[in-house]
């Protein structure tokens, strides 16, 4: 973890181990796979090209990538739409999954825009893949080569690069771990195990770097002489009051102070970056454990706050009423993103222990654990110490008609590299759960075929497979990956 203010290092710390087998300490020279923390660096490179007059931010991407012109609707989104995730492109897979560069472009061409460009926000890995193609078409270099020359070399980021550069990069790659879930840990009590590396799209999540190198880049963003970097802090699209998508980062306003940030979780690694230009403050936290970006956010915020003497920064976080409501018949409860419990007119912070259990961090019940056990049809039993409450879950989302009955799709499924996912049924609807943090509704398009609903990761078909003799569901195919029933 690193924090700097006005270009001077305020805080640095290395915690934990780089390898659970050897017990070797995590050192400042260890490198991490940055995953989605790559995207702000790519945005910086694109904005430098724009500052040099080599492209216009309001230019149609189809002009720069003529293959897109085959789809007339694709001609409507611009470079700035891609930078700010408002192009209408689906999220797209995080990973390459063996697709060639040409095949990835064909997959994008075969997809549908989710909305008219500029109207809404939708985080998109495919958008940043296309920005990599824009860099190549404009510069004549590969995107990794241009980024190395334009950003890494001038800033002295000698331990930073892309997967093709790994052999020559300084430092040792910390071993990446997970708990079997690619996007979220099901249970913090599960043992961590080495995570298989799944190659990422270079410009969507391919950079490898040390915390020191990433801090160098963050400090450069606040250099007033770099007009390209300054554009990254311009508000591109308001997602909701106090929260905006910018050109390469996100902004959340807290107490009148804009916090610019980006989070990442990939195969075995997590990260969180923060910039507060009004304070001249930047920071980064990197971890060799998947699905820890929320914890890194809180730790980095506290490190920034304490480095400034314990004051001067309002509370920064994402806790709101977006996820679900638990309306009990004994005691009212509201769950905020699974992290905060409102009880007896007080807010009590909860720390996730598993998909259905939470530690109290304050209040008279802080030594107890709150557990949620589903009963089906949206009902649940909640226990807090020796107290038992019956609850009715109300999902804050629209649903299509009931799923076809007769088949049991629910249960845990596993892919050798991608890890575990779970199919769950709630209020007679099926959901695909990628871990504690992510869920998407499955919409039927046939007896054994479903689509992930809007807001899902890939917006692609899921095809379940049955045993020919028993008729039992044994697996499903998602993004050409076969998940076997556990």
N, C-alpha and C positions, 0 to 999 in steps of 0.2 A: 504494500500500500504506500502511496506517495501523495503528498499535498504540497503545493507551492503557492506563494502569493507574490505578485509583482516580480515573478521570475526567480524568486529565492525559495529554496527548499525549507519548508516549515516542519514537515513530519515524514518519517520513513520507518517502515517496519516490515520484517519478514517473520511470519508465524507459521508453525506447522512443519511438515516434512515434504520433501520432493518425491519420496518413494517409500511406500509403506513397508516394503520388504526389507530394505536396507536401513530404514529409519534415518536416512540422510536429511539433514536440515534443508529447508528452503532458503536459498541464498539470493542476493540481489542480482546475480548473473543468470539465474534461471529464466528460460523463455517459456512463454505460454501461447497456445493457439487462441487468438483473439476472437474468433467467431464474428459476431455482428459488430463488434467494436472496429472492424475493418471499414464499415460503411462510412463513418465520418472522415476517415483518411481518403477514401475514394472521392467523396464529395469535395474535399479540399483540392484534390488534383483537378477535378472537373472545373471548379471555380477559378483555379489558376489559368486554365486554358481560356476560360471566358474573359478573364481580366486581360489576357494577352490578345484578345480580339480574334481568337481562332474558332470560337463558336459563340452563339447567342443563346441565352438561357430560355428565351421564348421561341426558339427554333424547333420545328417539328422534328422528332427523333427519326421519323421515316425519311427525312431528307438526308440524314447522316447514315442511316442504316436502310438502304433502299429495299432490302428484303421485306421490311415491314409494310411497304406500300401495297403489297398484295392484299392486305386487309384494310379497306378504306377507313374503318373506324379507328385504326391504329395511327392514322395520320394526325389525329387530333391531339395526342399528348406530346408535351414538350420536354426539354431537358429539365426544366425546373419542376415539372410534374413528377419526373422520376426521382429527383433529389428529395422532394418532400413527400413521397409516397401517396400522391394523389392522381396517379395515371389511370387508375381503374384496373390495372393488372392484378391478378390473383397473387396471393402470397408466394406461391411456388415452393418447391422443395428447398430445404436448407442445403441439401447435399447433392453431389453429382450423380450418385448411384450408377456410375459406369457410363453415363451418357456422354457422347462426344460433344464438342462445341456446336457443331452443326445440328445435332439432334436436339440439344437444349433450345436452340433458336426455333426449330420446328415445333417443339412442344409449346413454346410461347405463341407462335403463329396459329396453332390449333386451339388455343384457349379463347375464352370469351372475356371481354371487359365487364367488370362487375358494376360499373357506373360510368357516367360521362366524365371524362378527364376534368379535374379541378373541382368537381362537385362534392366529393367526400374524401375521406382518408382511409387507406388500406395499406398496411405494412407489406412491402413486396421485395422478396429476394430477387425475383425476376427483373424488377426495375433496376436493381444495382448490377445485375448481370449485363443488362443492356447498356448501362453507363460505362461498363468496361469495354463494350464493343464501340461505344462512341469515342472513348479515349484512343482505341486502336485505329479507328478510321481517321481521326483528326491528326494524330501524332505520327502514324506510321510505325510506332512501337507497340509491343504488347502492353497491356495495362500494367502488369507488374514491373516491366522495365521502365516505363514512364514514371511510375510512382517512386521507384528506387532513385531515379535521377532527379526528379523534381522535389521530392520530400525527404526521403531517407538520407541521401548523401549530404545535402546542404545542412541538415540538422545533426549530423554525426550519429545517426541511428544505425550503428554498425551491427547490432544484434537483431535487426528487423528485416523481414523479407517475406516471401511467399514460399509455399511448399517446395517449389523447384530450387530454391536457394538454400535449403536446410543444410546441405553439406558444408557450405562455406560460412554460415552464420556463426558468430561468436556465442559462447554460452551453451549450456545443456538444457534440453527440453525437459521440463518437469513432467513426471508421469501423470497422465490424466486419469481421473477416477469417476465412477458413477455408482448408483445404487440399483442399476438395471433399468432406469427410466431415462430416456433421452432428454425429455423436456422438464421433468419434475420428479423429485424423489417421493416415492409412495410412503416411506416411513424412515424417519431420521435414525431409527434404531437399526435399520438394515446395515450390514457390513458393506463398506465401500470395496469395490473391486476395479481392477484396471479396465478402462473403457476402450473398446475397439475404435480405432480411428476411422471416421467416415469422411472422405475428402469433401471439402466445401467448394462451392463456386468461388473462384479467386476473388472477385470484386464484391461478393456478397458476404464473405466470411473467411478468407484465406490467409490473412496476415498472421505472422508469428513474430512476437516481440517480447522484450523485457518491460517491467514496470518503469524502469528509468528511461528507456527509449520512448515509451508512450507519453511519459510526463514531458519530455523534451518537445514532443509534437504539440501537446496541450498548451504549453507555455507559448509556443509560436503562434497559436491562435489569437492570443491577446496582443500580439505585436501590431500596433496601429498602422505600421507601414505595409502590412499584408492585407490589401483590400479584398482579396479573394477570401481570406479567412474571416474577415469582418462580415462578409455576406452570409456566412453560416449562421449568424445570430439573427438574421432577419426572419420575421414571422411569415411563414408561407401560407398556412391554412389553420384556422381555429377548429380544433376537433371538438372542444367543449369549452365553456367559460374557464379561463385560467390555464388552459392546456393547448398548446399549438405544436404543429409540425413545422420545423424550420428546414433550411436547405442542408440537410446532413445530420441534424440532431433534433431533439425534442425539447420543448420548453414547458416548464410548469411554474406557475407563479404562486408564491407562498408569502403571505405577509407583505405584499407589494414588491417582493424581490424576485426577479426571474432566475430560475435555476435551469441551466441547459445541461442535458444529460443524454446518455445512451447506455443500454444494458445488453449483455450477451450471455448466452448459455449454449454450449455446443458439446461435442463428444469429449467429455472428460474435463471441461474447463468452463469457468464463468468469469464475468468481468463487469465492471461498472465504472463509467467516467462521469465527471461532474465539472462544470465550468460556471463561475459566477462573475461575469465581467465587471459588474458594479463594484465588486470587492477585489478585483484582480486575482481571484482565487481559482485554482484548478486542482483536480485530484483524480487519481485512478486507483482501483483495487482489482487485482487479478488473483485467481484461485485455480488450483488444479483439481477441482471437484465440480462436476456438472450441477446445474440447477441451483446455484447459490447466489444468483444475482440480486435477489431481494435482500438477503443478509448482507451482501457486500455494499449495497446502497446504504443501509442503515449504519454500517461500520464506517463507511467513508464520510457520511454526513457528520457523524460524531467526531471523527478525526479532524474534519475541517472546523467544526465548532470549537473543539477543545484547543486546536492550534491557534485560534483567534482569541483565546482567553475565556472561552465558555460563553460568549455572548456575541451579539451582532448578526446572528443568523436565525431566521424563523424556522419553525419545524417544517421539514421537507419530507413528503411521503405521498403515497397514492391511495390512502385508505378512504373509501367512500362507499356508497350504497349500491354499487353496480351489480353485485353478484346475486345475493339471495337474502331472503328474510326468514327468520325462524320466529313464528308467532305462537307462543306457548299458552297453555291454559292455566299454568301455575305462575309463571313469571315471564315477562316480556323480554325477548332477546332480539337483537339485530346483529347479524354477522356482516362485517365490512371486509370483503375480499378474503374471508377466512382468517383475518388477523386481529380484529377488534371485536369485543363483545360489549354491548350496551346492556347493563343490568342495574336495576334499582337506581336509575338516573345517573349512573356513573359509567365512564368508559374504562374498561379493563383490557389491557393489552394481552393478547394470547400469542404464544409461540408455537407454530405447528410442530407436532411430534410425529404425526402420521396423517394419512388421508382422513382419519376420523377421530383424532385425539389432539388435544392442545394443552400446553402448560400454561398455568396462570403466572404472570410476572409481577402482579401486585394485587392488592385487596386482601381481605381476610381469608380468602380461599386459595391463596397463592401456592400452598403446598399440595393442592389437589390437582387432578387432571380432569378436564372436560372431555367426555367421549360422546360421539354421535354414532348410533347404530341404526341403520336403515331397516324399515319393516315393509318396504314396497309401497307402491301407489303414492309415493311422496311423503309417507309417514316416517317418523324416526323417534327413537328413544334417546334422550340426552341424559347422561349421568354426570353429576358433579360431586365428587366424594361419595357420600352415602345417599345424596339426594337424587331422585329420579324424576324426570320431566318428560311428558309426552308432547311431541311437537309435530306440526304439519309444515312441510317445506313448500314454499311458493316460489316457483322459478320465474324470474323476471325476463321472460322471452316468449315470443309467439311460437306456436307449434302447428304443424300440419295435422292431418287426420291420424288416427291410431295405426300402429304398425300391424302388419299381418301376423295373426296368431299361429301357433302350432309348431314353431321352431324356437329353440333356445339358443340365441346368439350370445348371451351374456357370459362373461368369464374373462380370464386372463389369457392373452396371446403373446407370443414372443418371436422376435426375429434375432438371428445370431448377432448381427452387428448393431441394429437400431435399438434393440432391447425390448422392454415390455410396454404393452398398451393394454387397456381394459375396455371391454364393451359392457356398459351398464344400462339398466332399464330404470327409468324414473317416470312416474305418472304415465305409464304405457307408451313411453317414447324411448328410443335407443340413443345413447350418446357414446361417442368414442372418446375415451379419456387417455391423454398422453402423460398423465402424472398428476400430482396434486394441483398444479397450476392451470392446466389447460383441458378444456372439454369442448366438444362440438356435437351438435345435433345431427343425427343421420336421417336423411330423407329417403324414403323408399322410391325406387324407380323400376322395381321388378320384384320377383319372389326372393331372389338372393343378392340383388344389387341395390346399393344405396349411394347417395351423394352426401358429402359433408355440406352442411348448411352454410349460409353466408357468414363470414368471419372465421371460417376454418382455415387450415394451413395451406392446403393444396387445391381444394375445390375439385377433387377428382373422384372417380368411381371407386367404390369398395365392393369387391365381389367375394361373397362367402362361398366356401366349398363344403360339400356334404360327402360323407362316407357312402359309397354306392350300395352297401349292404344294409347298414343300420339307419341311414338317413340322418345321422348326427352331424352337426356342424363341426368340422375339424380344423378349419383354417380360413383365412381371408387374404386377399391380395390388395395391396395399397401401394401405388407408385412403383409397380413391378416388384415389390418386395412381398414375400410370402410370410405371413405371421401364423405360426402353428399354435393351436390351442394348448395351453399349459396343463 
